[in-house]
């Protein structure tokens, strides 16, 4: 056979020494094919999206190409009104937070992004130092997408001078209480822009303060109380004249762990009278007393649409309990009432329990840890016989005693509707507790076997 050298000699076309060579002027030039026009256009749109956003004009197939390559760093002013694709907002969430659970936000990634982003910006806001205009701009952009806010901390203003202590003398402490302002962000600023806000949770305190701890960081001031109350009520403050329309959507308000005093609690509740949409009020873990208890009694007495009230871990006593009990006699909306860890005593608890004889709406009542004793047992027994709507009744951690347990058993024998009766740590006899639990279980079984049409 002929050798390769002889073939190259006879065939000039295959001789590499005689072939034409093209040397590109661009050192990065290669022989790959030119990208399709669609790909080039997509890249151009993505690269210039922040200046010239083009999305709605594209057909669905090309729109998905742009959204898949659109970076999550594009300003919200551009993407918020244009981008509805959940896939894009899912990428935004996962690029920012390590743990993301959209099920807590109705399965909507865009809702999750804006609610968490707005909450974080509010939690970082420092009065008299942070840019209020920038915060208002963000709230305006997020207005259509935020329905629920959970604010886990609110920062007070920063003070240049160190906070004085009691060792500095009484005169210094008195001057300090007059001059230093610990008022937080004006709540009307939030409600002015968030027109669709339905649920709001606030904590007036600071997380992870470490060695900088001071009680002044955990203070719900009078101005904070007025600011929140007027905003919820719908009274314009300062530059907020359209708050009322926004607050017609608010249905859940929670102000917890904020050292709210009795006076400020009463003031806040007074602003909630006749609110058109508020259905859940949570003021747990504060310092509320009988003044707030009386205000809550007035609120429940045909001045609200509340279905759930939680004032657990407070200091409401006999007078406040009596006011709430009086209101429950004519209330036709409240379904859940939590008074756990208060100071009702026998008189306050009896007022509430006695009102349950004629109440046909409340289904859940928690009176645990309220210094109730044997005198309350007879009233509870009468209530268990008369009431046919209460489903859950919790009186744990009260000193009912063995005699009281026998009275509760007598009432429970005539009750066929109660589904939960918590009697832990009430000092009743084991026999009474066992028989009561068996009666509750029979009520549960009867509900399961009842046909539902």
C-alpha positions as CSV (number, residue, x, y, z in Angstrom):
1,X,0.0,0.0,0.0
2,X,1.1,3.6,-0.7
3,X,2.7,5.4,2.3
4,X,1.1,8.6,3.8
5,X,3.9,10.6,2.6
6,X,3.3,9.6,-1.0
7,X,-0.4,10.4,-0.7
8,X,0.4,13.9,0.6
9,X,2.8,14.4,-2.2
10,X,0.3,13.4,-4.9
11,X,-2.7,15.2,-3.3
12,X,-1.9,18.8,-2.7
13,X,-5.3,19.5,-1.1
14,X,-4.6,17.4,2.0
15,X,-1.1,18.7,2.5
16,X,-1.3,20.9,5.7
17,X,1.7,22.8,4.5
18,X,-0.2,24.1,1.5
19,X,-3.6,24.6,3.1
20,X,-5.0,28.2,3.7
21,X,-5.1,29.3,7.3
22,X,-7.4,32.0,8.8
23,X,-6.0,33.9,11.8
24,X,-8.7,35.8,13.6
25,X,-8.1,39.3,14.8
26,X,-10.1,38.5,18.0
27,X,-8.0,36.2,20.1
28,X,-11.2,34.8,21.7
29,X,-12.7,33.8,18.3
30,X,-13.6,30.2,17.9
31,X,-15.3,27.9,15.5
32,X,-18.5,27.5,17.5
33,X,-21.8,28.4,15.9
34,X,-23.3,31.9,16.4
35,X,-25.9,31.8,19.3
36,X,-29.5,32.0,18.1
37,X,-31.1,35.4,17.9
38,X,-33.6,34.5,20.7
39,X,-30.7,33.9,23.0
40,X,-28.9,37.1,22.1
41,X,-32.1,39.1,22.6
42,X,-32.8,37.4,25.9
43,X,-29.3,38.3,27.1
44,X,-29.7,41.9,26.0
45,X,-33.1,42.2,27.8
46,X,-31.7,40.7,31.0
47,X,-28.5,42.9,31.0
48,X,-30.6,46.1,30.6
49,X,-33.7,45.1,32.6
50,X,-33.1,47.6,35.4
51,X,-33.1,50.5,32.9
52,X,-35.5,49.2,30.2
53,X,-37.7,46.4,31.7
54,X,-39.3,44.4,28.9
55,X,-41.6,41.5,30.0
56,X,-45.3,41.8,29.3
57,X,-44.6,42.5,25.6
58,X,-42.9,39.0,25.2
59,X,-44.7,35.8,24.3
60,X,-45.0,33.3,27.2
61,X,-42.1,31.1,26.0
62,X,-39.7,34.0,25.7
63,X,-40.9,35.6,28.9
64,X,-39.9,32.4,30.8
65,X,-36.4,32.5,29.3
66,X,-36.0,36.1,30.6
67,X,-37.3,35.3,34.0
68,X,-35.1,32.2,34.3
69,X,-32.0,34.3,33.7
70,X,-33.1,37.5,35.5
71,X,-30.8,38.1,38.5
72,X,-32.3,38.5,42.0
73,X,-30.3,41.8,42.5
74,X,-32.6,43.8,40.2
75,X,-34.1,46.7,42.2
76,X,-37.5,46.0,43.7
77,X,-38.8,49.2,42.1
78,X,-38.5,47.4,38.8
79,X,-39.4,43.8,39.6
80,X,-42.3,44.3,42.2
81,X,-44.9,45.7,39.7
82,X,-43.8,43.6,36.7
83,X,-42.7,40.1,37.9
84,X,-45.5,37.8,39.1
85,X,-43.7,34.6,38.4
86,X,-43.4,32.5,41.6
87,X,-40.3,30.8,40.3
88,X,-38.4,34.1,40.3
89,X,-39.5,35.1,43.8
90,X,-38.6,31.6,45.0
91,X,-35.0,32.2,43.8
92,X,-35.1,35.6,45.6
93,X,-36.1,34.0,48.9
94,X,-33.6,31.1,48.7
95,X,-30.8,33.4,47.8
96,X,-31.4,35.5,50.9
97,X,-32.6,33.2,53.6
98,X,-31.3,29.7,54.5
99,X,-34.7,28.4,55.7
100,X,-37.7,29.2,53.5
101,X,-41.2,27.7,54.1
102,X,-43.7,29.2,51.7
103,X,-46.6,27.2,53.3
104,X,-46.6,29.8,56.1
105,X,-47.4,32.4,53.5
106,X,-50.2,30.7,51.7
107,X,-47.7,29.0,49.4
108,X,-46.9,32.3,47.7
109,X,-43.2,33.1,47.4
110,X,-43.7,36.7,46.4
111,X,-45.8,37.3,49.5
112,X,-43.2,35.6,51.6
113,X,-40.3,37.7,50.2
114,X,-42.0,41.1,50.7
115,X,-43.4,40.3,54.2
116,X,-40.0,39.0,55.5
117,X,-38.1,41.8,53.8
118,X,-40.3,44.6,55.1
119,X,-40.3,43.0,58.6
120,X,-36.5,42.9,58.7
121,X,-36.2,46.5,57.5
122,X,-38.6,47.7,60.2
123,X,-36.7,45.6,62.9
124,X,-33.4,47.3,61.8
125,X,-34.9,50.9,61.8
126,X,-33.4,53.2,64.4
127,X,-35.5,56.3,65.1
128,X,-33.7,59.7,64.6
129,X,-30.9,57.8,62.8
130,X,-32.2,55.6,60.0
131,X,-33.6,57.1,56.7
132,X,-37.4,57.3,57.1
133,X,-37.8,58.3,53.5
134,X,-36.1,55.1,52.3
135,X,-38.3,53.0,54.6
136,X,-41.5,54.7,53.3
137,X,-40.4,54.1,49.8
138,X,-40.0,50.4,50.5
139,X,-43.4,50.3,52.2
140,X,-45.0,52.0,49.2
141,X,-43.4,49.4,46.8
142,X,-44.6,46.5,49.0
143,X,-48.1,47.9,49.6
144,X,-49.9,45.4,47.3
145,X,-48.1,42.3,48.6
146,X,-47.9,42.6,52.4
147,X,-50.9,41.1,54.3
148,X,-49.2,40.0,57.5
149,X,-46.3,41.4,59.5
150,X,-44.4,39.8,62.4
151,X,-42.1,42.3,64.0
152,X,-40.0,40.5,66.6
153,X,-38.1,43.7,67.8
154,X,-38.4,47.4,67.6
155,X,-35.3,49.5,68.3
156,X,-35.4,52.6,70.4
157,X,-33.3,55.7,69.5
158,X,-29.5,55.5,70.2
159,X,-28.2,57.7,72.9
160,X,-24.7,59.2,72.6
161,X,-24.2,59.4,76.4
162,X,-24.2,56.3,78.6
163,X,-27.4,55.6,80.5
164,X,-27.1,56.7,84.1
165,X,-27.7,54.2,86.9
166,X,-29.4,54.5,90.3
167,X,-25.9,55.0,91.8
168,X,-25.6,58.4,90.0
169,X,-28.1,59.9,92.5
170,X,-31.8,60.7,92.5
171,X,-31.4,64.0,90.8
172,X,-29.6,62.6,87.8
173,X,-32.2,59.8,87.4
174,X,-35.0,62.4,87.5
175,X,-33.4,64.6,84.9
176,X,-32.7,61.5,82.7
177,X,-36.3,60.4,82.8
178,X,-37.3,63.8,81.5
179,X,-34.7,64.3,78.8
180,X,-34.2,60.8,77.3
181,X,-36.7,59.7,74.7
182,X,-37.2,56.0,74.0
183,X,-40.1,56.3,71.6
184,X,-40.1,53.8,68.7
185,X,-41.0,54.0,65.1
186,X,-44.4,55.8,64.6
187,X,-46.8,53.0,63.7
188,X,-48.8,55.4,61.5
189,X,-45.9,55.3,59.0
190,X,-46.5,51.6,58.5
191,X,-50.3,51.7,58.2
192,X,-50.2,54.7,55.9
193,X,-48.7,52.6,53.1
194,X,-49.7,49.0,53.8
195,X,-53.3,49.1,52.5
196,X,-53.9,45.4,52.6
197,X,-52.5,44.7,56.1
198,X,-54.6,42.1,57.9
199,X,-52.4,40.7,60.6
200,X,-49.8,42.6,62.8
201,X,-47.6,41.3,65.6
202,X,-45.4,43.7,67.5
203,X,-42.7,43.3,70.2
204,X,-41.4,46.5,71.7
205,X,-38.0,45.2,72.7
206,X,-34.5,44.3,71.5
207,X,-33.2,40.8,70.6
208,X,-29.7,39.7,71.3
209,X,-28.6,42.8,73.1
210,X,-26.0,40.9,75.1
211,X,-23.9,43.0,77.4
212,X,-25.7,46.2,76.3
213,X,-28.8,45.1,78.2
214,X,-30.8,47.9,79.8
215,X,-34.4,48.0,80.8
216,X,-34.9,51.1,78.7
217,X,-34.5,48.9,75.6
218,X,-37.8,47.1,76.6
219,X,-40.3,50.0,77.1
220,X,-43.7,50.5,75.5
221,X,-43.9,54.3,75.9
222,X,-47.0,56.5,76.1
223,X,-46.2,57.9,72.7
224,X,-45.9,54.4,71.3
225,X,-49.3,53.6,72.8
226,X,-50.9,56.6,71.3
227,X,-49.2,56.1,68.0
228,X,-50.4,52.5,67.7
229,X,-53.9,53.2,69.0
230,X,-54.6,56.1,66.7
231,X,-53.2,54.3,63.7
232,X,-55.4,51.2,64.4
233,X,-58.4,53.4,65.1
234,X,-57.8,55.3,61.8
235,X,-57.0,58.8,63.1
236,X,-54.4,60.5,61.0
237,X,-51.2,61.6,62.8
238,X,-48.6,64.0,61.5
239,X,-48.4,63.4,57.8
240,X,-50.7,60.3,57.8
241,X,-54.2,61.4,56.8
242,X,-55.3,58.2,55.0
243,X,-54.7,55.7,57.8
244,X,-58.4,55.0,58.5
245,X,-59.1,53.4,55.1
246,X,-56.0,51.2,55.5
247,X,-57.0,49.9,59.0
248,X,-60.4,48.7,57.8
249,X,-58.6,45.5,56.7
250,X,-56.9,44.8,60.0
251,X,-58.3,41.6,61.7
252,X,-55.5,40.4,64.0
253,X,-53.4,42.6,66.4
254,X,-50.8,41.1,68.7
255,X,-48.7,43.2,71.1
256,X,-46.7,40.8,73.2
257,X,-43.7,40.8,75.5
258,X,-43.6,44.6,75.5
259,X,-43.8,45.6,79.2
260,X,-47.1,47.2,78.5
261,X,-48.3,48.8,81.8
262,X,-51.9,48.8,82.9
263,X,-52.4,52.5,82.1
264,X,-51.1,52.1,78.6
265,X,-53.0,48.9,78.0
266,X,-56.3,50.6,79.0
267,X,-55.4,53.5,76.7
268,X,-54.7,51.1,73.8
269,X,-57.9,49.2,74.3
270,X,-59.9,52.4,74.4
271,X,-58.8,53.1,70.8
272,X,-60.0,49.7,69.7
273,X,-63.7,50.3,70.6
274,X,-66.1,49.8,67.6
275,X,-63.3,48.7,65.3
276,X,-65.0,47.4,62.1
277,X,-62.8,44.3,61.4
278,X,-60.6,43.4,64.4
279,X,-61.4,39.8,65.3
280,X,-58.2,38.6,67.2
281,X,-56.5,40.6,70.0
282,X,-53.4,39.3,71.8
283,X,-51.9,41.3,74.7
284,X,-50.2,38.4,76.4
285,X,-47.0,38.6,78.4
286,X,-47.4,42.2,79.6
287,X,-48.2,44.0,82.8
288,X,-51.9,44.6,82.4
289,X,-54.1,45.0,85.5
290,X,-57.6,45.7,86.5
291,X,-57.7,49.0,84.6
292,X,-57.2,47.1,81.3
293,X,-59.6,44.4,82.5
294,X,-62.3,47.0,82.8
295,X,-61.5,48.4,79.4
296,X,-61.6,44.9,77.9
297,X,-65.0,44.4,79.5
298,X,-66.3,47.5,77.8
299,X,-64.7,46.3,74.5
300,X,-66.5,43.0,74.7
301,X,-69.8,44.6,75.7
302,X,-71.2,45.2,72.1
303,X,-68.2,47.4,71.1
304,X,-66.2,44.8,69.1
305,X,-66.3,41.9,66.8
306,X,-63.6,39.9,68.6
307,X,-63.7,36.1,68.3
308,X,-60.4,35.5,70.2
309,X,-58.9,37.4,73.2
310,X,-55.6,36.4,74.7
311,X,-54.4,38.3,77.8
312,X,-52.4,35.4,79.4
313,X,-49.4,36.2,81.7
314,X,-50.7,39.5,83.0
315,X,-51.9,40.9,86.4
316,X,-55.6,41.1,85.9
317,X,-57.4,40.7,89.3
318,X,-60.8,40.4,90.7
319,X,-62.1,43.8,89.5
320,X,-60.9,43.2,85.9
321,X,-62.3,39.6,86.0
322,X,-65.7,40.9,87.1
323,X,-65.8,43.4,84.3
324,X,-64.9,40.7,81.7
325,X,-67.5,38.3,83.2
326,X,-70.2,40.9,83.1
327,X,-69.5,41.6,79.4
328,X,-69.5,37.8,78.5
329,X,-73.2,37.6,79.6
330,X,-74.3,39.5,76.5
331,X,-71.4,38.9,74.1
332,X,-72.3,36.9,71.0
333,X,-69.0,36.9,69.1
334,X,-66.2,35.8,71.3
335,X,-65.2,32.1,70.9
336,X,-61.8,31.9,72.7
337,X,-60.7,33.5,75.9
338,X,-57.3,33.0,77.5
339,X,-56.8,34.4,81.0
340,X,-54.0,32.0,82.0
341,X,-51.5,33.1,84.6
342,X,-53.4,36.2,85.9
343,X,-54.5,37.1,89.4
344,X,-58.2,36.6,89.3
345,X,-58.7,34.7,92.5
346,X,-62.0,33.1,93.4
347,X,-64.1,36.2,93.0
348,X,-62.8,37.1,89.6
349,X,-62.9,33.6,88.3
350,X,-66.4,33.0,89.7
351,X,-67.6,36.2,87.8
352,X,-66.4,34.7,84.5
353,X,-67.6,31.2,85.2
354,X,-71.0,32.4,86.3
355,X,-71.4,34.4,83.1
356,X,-70.9,31.2,81.1
357,X,-74.2,29.8,82.3
358,X,-76.0,32.0,79.8
359,X,-73.3,32.4,77.2
360,X,-74.0,30.5,74.0
361,X,-70.9,31.5,72.0
362,X,-67.7,30.8,73.9
363,X,-66.1,27.4,73.1
364,X,-62.6,27.7,74.7
365,X,-61.9,29.1,78.1
366,X,-58.5,29.0,79.9
367,X,-58.4,30.0,83.6
368,X,-55.3,28.0,84.6
369,X,-52.9,29.4,87.3
370,X,-55.3,32.0,88.7
371,X,-55.4,31.2,92.5
372,X,-58.8,29.5,92.3
373,X,-59.8,27.4,95.2
374,X,-62.6,25.1,96.4
375,X,-65.2,28.0,96.6
376,X,-65.0,28.2,92.8
377,X,-65.8,24.5,92.3
378,X,-69.5,24.8,93.1
379,X,-69.9,27.6,90.5
380,X,-68.0,25.6,87.9
381,X,-70.2,22.6,88.6
382,X,-73.4,24.6,88.0
383,X,-71.9,26.0,84.8
384,X,-71.0,22.6,83.5
385,X,-74.7,21.6,83.9
386,X,-76.1,24.7,82.3
387,X,-73.7,25.4,79.5
388,X,-74.0,23.4,76.2
389,X,-71.5,25.2,74.0
390,X,-68.2,25.1,75.9
391,X,-65.8,22.6,74.3
392,X,-62.5,23.2,76.0
393,X,-62.1,24.3,79.7
394,X,-58.7,24.5,81.3
395,X,-58.3,25.2,85.0
396,X,-55.0,23.5,85.7
397,X,-52.6,24.7,88.4
398,X,-55.4,25.9,90.8
399,X,-56.0,24.5,94.3
400,X,-59.4,23.0,93.8
401,X,-59.0,20.3,96.4
402,X,-60.6,16.9,96.9
403,X,-64.0,18.3,97.9
404,X,-64.0,20.6,94.9
405,X,-63.1,17.7,92.7
406,X,-66.3,15.9,93.9
407,X,-68.4,18.9,93.0
408,X,-66.8,19.1,89.5
409,X,-67.6,15.4,89.0
410,X,-71.2,16.0,89.8
411,X,-71.4,18.8,87.2
412,X,-69.5,16.7,84.6
413,X,-72.0,13.8,85.0
414,X,-74.7,16.2,83.6
415,X,-72.5,17.5,80.7
416,X,-72.5,15.9,77.3
417,X,-70.6,18.5,75.2
418,X,-67.3,19.3,76.8
419,X,-64.4,17.8,74.8
420,X,-61.4,18.9,76.9
421,X,-61.2,19.4,80.7
422,X,-57.7,20.1,81.9
423,X,-57.5,19.3,85.7
424,X,-53.7,18.8,86.1
425,X,-52.2,20.0,89.4
426,X,-55.5,20.9,91.0
427,X,-55.2,18.8,94.1
428,X,-58.3,16.8,93.3
429,X,-58.4,13.1,94.1
430,X,-57.2,10.5,91.6
431,X,-60.6,8.9,91.6
432,X,-62.4,12.1,90.7
433,X,-59.9,13.0,88.0
434,X,-60.1,9.5,86.5
435,X,-63.9,9.5,86.4
436,X,-64.0,13.1,84.9
437,X,-61.5,12.1,82.2
438,X,-63.7,9.1,81.4
439,X,-66.8,11.3,81.0
440,X,-64.8,13.6,78.7
441,X,-63.7,10.7,76.6
442,X,-67.3,9.5,76.3
443,X,-68.3,12.9,75.1
444,X,-65.5,12.7,72.5
445,X,-66.6,9.3,71.3
446,X,-70.2,10.5,71.0
447,X,-69.1,13.3,68.7
448,X,-67.2,10.9,66.5
449,X,-70.1,8.5,66.1
450,X,-72.6,11.3,65.5
451,X,-73.5,11.3,61.7
452,X,-72.7,14.6,60.0
453,X,-75.1,15.6,57.1
